[in-house]
Every structure is written in C-alpha cells, then in structure tokens.
C-alpha cells in the first residue's frame, strides 16, 4: 500500500521572548485546532495538517506537515501572521526552509454584490455571487472580507518572504474584516453574509458601513474559508450575542435531523430576534439587554455556565461573544474537564 503524500516545511522564528510567544500560540489556536502542549513543545493539528513548534532558546523551531501544497501555504501564512501579531512592536525574525512560491493567495475569491437588505433593525444581509460557491459548503464558516477603495479597481494581496500576506498599500489599501458565511446556495452560485450595524456612536465600523452602502455590482474579495468549523454532535449547546448570531443560525440550519440543539442568544431587544430554522430539535432562549438593570455585566456568561452545568459530557459546547464572557465560560469548561474536542469558545469582540 502506498502512503499518502504529505508536504513538509521547516521554519525558524527568533523572538524577543520565545516562551511567551509559545504560550500565546497555544492559548489562541485552541479555538481553531487540537493543541497538545508538552513542556516547551506544542503540536497543533487541524484539517489543514499539523504544526510542531518547539522552543529551543532563543529560537522557536517550526515543522509543518500538511496533506496538500495549498494546505501547507495556508498553514505557513496562519502561523506567520499570528506570530507577528503576538510580537507586536517587539522584533521578530521568521525564515522558512523554502521560499514562498506563489504570488496569488490560493484561498482568495473575487465576489460580486447581488443585493442587500435589512434582516432586523441592526442586522443587514448582503448577497454575493461567486464563481465557485462550493468552496464555502461545510467545514469552516469564517472568511476575511476584503473591501477595495470605492471607484478603484481592486488590487488583491500576495505573499511576503516571511510567509505573511503582502497587503496593498496607499491608494489601493483594502479594508479587512472577519465575518461568517451565513448561508450558501451552490445552485445559484450565491452566498450570504450578515453584518451587524453597531448602534454605538463614534465607533469605526467599516464592514457595517460597506453593508449599509452596498450596491449590486460592487466587487469585493473573500479570503477563506478558515476556522469556525461546523460542530458535529448529537447534542449541541450554543451561547452567543448578536456578533455570533449568523454562525448560530447557520449551525442550526445545517444540523442533521437527529441533532438536539439548545441556544442562548443575547440581543439588545425583541426587535433583534431572528427566526431560526433547523431540521434538528431546536430550543432557543433569547436574552434582552434592554431589560437588564443598569450596570449589569456577565449575564450571558452566567446563563451559559448554568446551561453547561445541566448538560451531558457528550454535549458540544459552542460559545462566541465578548472576550471576558468567553474567558469566564472557558475557565468553567476547563474546571469541569469538558472534552476539548467538544468545545468551541472564541471571542468575537472586546469591550474597550
């Protein structure tokens, strides 16, 4: 029997504090991969392959092993982008055993606006046509939306020598924001993205602004999909706020008929509720912040912990909301020793 071919790549990162960076990598990627940490080494495993990262002061040694050239490129870029993000203003050198060989990102899709409409007073849906909508079916739900300057032909990103994305600058600079693919219609070659129209004055919301002003024919880019895998379990508990509502709705819509789903969703008021459809057994509870006493915090995380306490160990717990709420829920799940393979806990925004 012939073994399946794999694609390998080695990297070396020289960071100001390699131990701290390894800690940050493990803390972050637990939301997107199976992370196994043993002392100064960690192995990150996902559908894209594996990344073995080992601290050998003052260096971090990286070994990538992926099932395809495309997966290898995407994994290298993900590791590189996160390392430089964690480094912040600290110096970081990152080199690879083989140079970046592609000038075009393998997961970049150029899409065109078909129509836009309000779903609720603060949620606007934009429909896009896509040459290959099948790339967004199943698996991961999240994409990065690339919005070119209005009135200019788009200039799409390529690669830098260190593996990071080379973003266009100056007059060609793109607005980049992460979103969830709400639904895919492969037959029509369309996909939907729902944009929360933030009601907070003075907060910059370029993604929401794009959705508000979107016109049929506008061209944007989608980078992905990546992360936010659809959970597979007989029992699913989902907790989130408006920012997670598109993902919750899609998970419910694509769940098999035998799935038992409970959802606790926090929104501003009843006008922001949406009808959720599912072939599974769906039980939804809405929380309205407008009814909370002034100064109340932590309501969603408290409700989440209570619901988790009454759930079985086989339940898949899916949580996405504000950072502190997610941290509280994640700490409880760790204390409860809930199976890591049955957890998705990611913060979608942070209070300033």
N, C-alpha and C positions, 0 to 999 in steps of 0.2 A: 504494500500500500504506500502511495506517495504522500508525504506530508504536505500540508497546505503551505504555500509560500507566505512568508512574512517579510515585512520591510522594517529595517532597523536603522537607528541613527543615534549617535552619541553627542552629548553637549557638555560644556563646562561653563559654570557660572561663578564668577568671582564677585562676591557681595561683601558689603561692609560688615554685616552680621549674618552669616550663613545659617546659624542655628535659629535665629528669629525668623528668617525667611522660610525655612523648612516648616516651622510652626504655623506660619500664616498660610502656606500652601496646603497643609493638611486640614486646617480649620476651614478654609474656603472650599476645597474640592470635595469635601464630604457631602456637599449639596449636589454634586454632579457625577460622582464616581464612587466606587468602593475603595476606601482608603485604609490601608493596613500599615500601621506605624510600629517599627521596632527600633527603639533607641534613636540613632542618628540616620536611620534609613526609612524610607516610605515607598510603598508601591500603590500607584493609582491605576485602577482598572475600570474601563468603560467599554461601550460598544465600539469605540474607535481604536482600542488596543490598550497597552499598558505603558506607564511611565515609572521607571525605577529611579528615585532620587536619593542620593547618599551624600551625607556631609563628610567631607574629608578636609578639615580646616587647612587653608581658608576657603576651600572650593566646595561647590555643590556639583557632584558628578551625576549626569543625567543619561539614562538609557531608555530609548523609545523602541517599542516593538508593536507594530500595527499590521492589520490584515491587508492593507492596500496603500498605494502611494498617496492617494487622496487623504486617507485617514492619517497617514504619517505627517503630511503637510499641515493638516488641521490641528493635530496634537502638538506639533512643534510651535505653531503660532499661538495656541492657547497657553502653553507653558511660558513662552516668551512674553506675551502680553501681561500675564499675571505677575511674573517676576518683576518686570519693570514697574508695574503698578504698586506692588508691595515695597519696592525700593524707594519710591517717592523721589525725593531730591538727593538721596544717597547715591554714590557711584555704583554702577553695576556693569560688568563686562560679561557678555554671553557669546560664546562661539560654538560652532557645530562642526562635526567631522566632515560633512558635505555641505557645499553652498546651496542656498535656496535656488531652485532651478526653474521656478515658474514666475512669470510677471503678472499673471491673472489669477485671482483667488478662485479656487475650484468650487466654492460654495456660494458664489455671487450670482444673484438672479436679478435681471432687469425686469421690472413690472410696471404696469400702466394703470392709473386710476380709472375705474369704470363708473363709480357713483359713490356718494356719501350721504348718510342720513343719521339723525339722532335716534338712539335706542331709548335713552332716558334723558332727563334734563342735563345730566353731566357725563353721558357716555355717547360717543359718536362713532359710528361704524363706517369704515372705508372699504370698498370692494375693489380688488385689483385683478387684472387679467395677467396670466403668467404662461409662458411658453411651455413649461413643464411643471404643472401643479402637483404631479405625483410625488415630487421630491419632498413635499410637505405632509404626506399622508403617514399617519402612525409615527411611532418613535418620538423624537424630540419636538417640542412645540414652540420654542423660543427662537426669535430672529433678531438681528440688528437692522433697523430701518435706516437707510442712507438717503438723506434728503439733499439734493443738489440745490445750488442757488437758483432762485426763480429767474427765468429769462436767459439762462446759460445752458449749453449742452453739458450733460454730466461727464465728469472725469472720475472714473472708478479707481479704487485703491489697488495696489500691487503688494509686493513683499520688500522688506528691508533685509540687509545681510544677516542681522541677528535673529531673523525669523518673525519679527513683528510685522504688523500691517503698515505699509507705507501710505499714509493718508495724503490726499491732495491738499495743498495749502493755498493761501492767498485768495484770489477771486473764485477759485474752484473748490474752496473748503466745503466739506459736507457736514450737515447736522447728523449726528449718530445717536440713536436711542434704541433701547431694547424693548421688544414687545412680544406678545403671544399671538400666534396664529389662532384666531378664534374658530374658524371653520374652513374646510377645503371642499371645493366642488370640482373634482377632476374632470367630469364630463363637460362642464362649461369652461374649464381652464381658469377657474377663479379661486381666490382665497380672500378671507375677511380678516381685518384687524380692528379691534375696538380700542378707542382712545379715550381715556378718562380726561374730561375737561375740568381741570383743577379750579375750584372756586376761590382759592386763596389769592388775594390781590398782591401784586409785587413779586410773585414767584415766576421765574422764567420757565416757560412750557413750550419749547419749540416743536415738540412732537404733537402736542394738543393743538398748537397753532396751525400746523400743517393740515391736520384733520379738519379743522374748522373751515379752512380756506380751500381745501382740495377741490379740484375741478377735473372732470372727465378729460383724459388725455395727458395728465401730469405723469411724468416718468420719475420713478424712484428705484433704489436698489434694496434688495433684501439679502443679508448675509446670514447663511444658515441653511436649515435649522440646526440648532445646537442647544443642548441642555433642556430641562423641563420635560423629561420623559413621561409618557402616559403610564400611570401605575397599572399594574396587573395584579388583582387580588379579588377574592370572593367578597371581601368586606373592605370598604374604603371610608375613612373619616376625613373630610376636607374642612379646613378652617382658613378663612381669609377675609380681606376687606375689598373695597372697590378695585384696587390695583390687581387683585387676583381673580376677580370675577370672570374675565374672559377665559382664563385657564380652567377655573372650576366648571364653567359652562361646557367647555369642550370635553373635559374628562367625563362629565356626566353624559354628554351626548354620545360619546364613543364607547361607553362601558357596555359589556355584554348583558344580556337579559337577566342572567342569574346573579348579577352583582348587587349587593346590598350597600347603598350609599347614604351616608349622613353628611350634611353640610351645615356649617355655622358661618354665616356671612354678615359682616358688619358694614353698613352703609349709612349715609347721612340721615335719610328718612325713607318713608314708604315709596316716594316717587322714584327712588333709585333701585327698587327691586326689579328683577327681570324674571320672566317665566323661564324655568329651566326644564329641558326635556331629556328624557333618558329611557332606554329600554330596560334599565335596571330598576330596582326598588329604591326610589329616591325620597328622602326625608330632609326637607330644608327648613332651617330656623334662621330668621332674619333678626339682626340686632340694629337698632336705630340710635345713632349717637345723639340725635336731637333730643332724645328722652333721658340722656344721662344727666345727673346733677353736674353743675359747673365744677370744672377742675378734675373730673373723674378720669382716671387713667387705668390701663391694664384690664379693662373689662373683657376684651376679646381673648386675651391670653388666659384669664381666669376661667372663662367658659370653655376654652379649649382643653385646659388641664382637667376640668371636671368631666368633659366628654371622654377624654382619653382614659381616665380612671375607670370608667364604666365599660370600656371596650376590651375585646379579647386580645390576646397577644398576637393573633393572626391578622388583626386589622392593619391595613396600610394607612398610616397617618400622613396626611398631606397638609402642609402649613405654609402659607405665604402671606405676609403682611408687613407691618412696620418692624424695624430692626429689633427694638427692645422686646416687643411681644414675641418675636421668633426666638430670641435668646432664652426667654423665660420658658417657653414650651420645649425648646431643645434640651434645656437643663433638666426638665421634668422627665422627658423621654429617656435621657441618659440615666437618671436616678432609678427609673422604672426598669431599666435594662431592656428597653424595647428593641427588637431585632432591627439593626441598622438597614438591612435590605428592605425593610418595610416602612421606611421613613423618607419623606422629602420635606425639608424645612429650610426655606430660603426667604431672606428679607428682600422685599421689592422696593422699599423706600426707607428713608431715615429722617426723623424729626430733627430740625435744626435749632 
